[in-house]
Amino acid sequence: MAGARFFFLGIGIDRYQNDRTWSGLLTPIRDIQTVANVLQKRYLFAAEHTMFRLNEQASLRGIRDALRQLREQVLDHDSVVIYFAGHGYMDDDTGYWIPWDATEDSGSWLANHDIKRHLRKIASRHTLV
């Protein structure tokens, strides 16, 4: 489709503010950068439509702000890829992304149902998470 754009949001956390609760991880930042590089070199993802939220930038507020930014920029003929590399948590039937500033309290985590709510507001033709 003429005029269609491709957006990438890479969220990577390899060290957490509360490192007593959430241990560091070895490859999230490298993974995010590698995926972004492949999408830009082999596919139609332009650098100006590539966003990163890495470590401190991947706070709960930072992730929500990035999702809002996508909502404001993406049109109905655009496609979006969102890649989260960091800790997750499953509590009974609810899954969570663990932001950089997460505590032991699940209120500081990003629930899958909250992510879905944000995604429903993005007017993309295709969205891959």
Solvent accessible surface area in square Angstrom, and as a share of the most:
residue,aa,sasa,rsa
1,M,152,0.68
2,A,105,0.81
3,G,58,0.55
4,A,30,0.23
5,R,72,0.26
6,F,53,0.22
7,F,1,0.01
8,F,1,0.00
9,L,0,0.00
10,G,0,0.00
11,I,0,0.00
12,G,0,0.00
13,I,0,0.00
14,D,36,0.19
15,R,125,0.46
16,Y,10,0.04
17,Q,110,0.49
18,N,45,0.23
19,D,98,0.51
20,R,236,0.86
21,T,45,0.26
22,W,25,0.09
23,S,68,0.44
24,G,49,0.47
25,L,55,0.27
26,L,174,0.87
27,T,45,0.26
28,P,8,0.05
29,I,30,0.15
30,R,149,0.54
31,D,48,0.25
32,I,0,0.00
33,Q,92,0.41
34,T,73,0.43
35,V,47,0.27
36,A,4,0.03
37,N,73,0.37
38,V,58,0.33
39,L,25,0.12
40,Q,66,0.29
41,K,156,0.66
42,R,188,0.69
43,Y,129,0.49
44,L,138,0.68
45,F,20,0.08
46,A,35,0.27
47,A,71,0.55
48,E,136,0.61
49,H,35,0.16
50,T,19,0.11
51,M,22,0.10
52,F,69,0.29
53,R,47,0.17
54,L,38,0.19
55,N,15,0.08
56,E,83,0.37
57,Q,104,0.46
58,A,0,0.00
59,S,21,0.13
60,L,29,0.15
61,R,182,0.67
62,G,13,0.13
63,I,0,0.00
64,R,74,0.27
65,D,57,0.29
66,A,0,0.00
67,L,1,0.01
68,R,87,0.32
69,Q,60,0.27
70,L,0,0.00
71,R,80,0.29
72,E,134,0.60
73,Q,71,0.32
74,V,5,0.03
75,L,91,0.45
76,D,103,0.54
77,H,45,0.20
78,D,0,0.00
79,S,17,0.11
80,V,2,0.01
81,V,27,0.15
82,I,3,0.01
83,Y,68,0.26
84,F,34,0.14
85,A,12,0.09
86,G,25,0.24
87,H,39,0.18
88,G,47,0.45
89,Y,100,0.38
90,M,126,0.56
91,D,63,0.32
92,D,135,0.70
93,D,129,0.67
94,T,34,0.20
95,G,6,0.06
96,Y,32,0.12
97,W,29,0.10
98,I,0,0.00
99,P,0,0.00
100,W,42,0.15
101,D,47,0.24
102,A,0,0.00
103,T,62,0.36
104,E,131,0.59
105,D,93,0.48
106,S,48,0.31
107,G,61,0.58
108,S,23,0.15
109,W,23,0.08
110,L,0,0.00
111,A,10,0.08
112,N,61,0.31
113,H,123,0.55
114,D,13,0.07
115,I,8,0.04
116,K,117,0.50
117,R,103,0.38
118,H,7,0.03
119,L,37,0.18
120,R,178,0.65
121,K,97,0.41
122,I,11,0.06
123,A,55,0.42
124,S,25,0.16
125,R,145,0.53
126,H,111,0.49
127,T,57,0.33
128,L,118,0.59
129,V,89,0.51
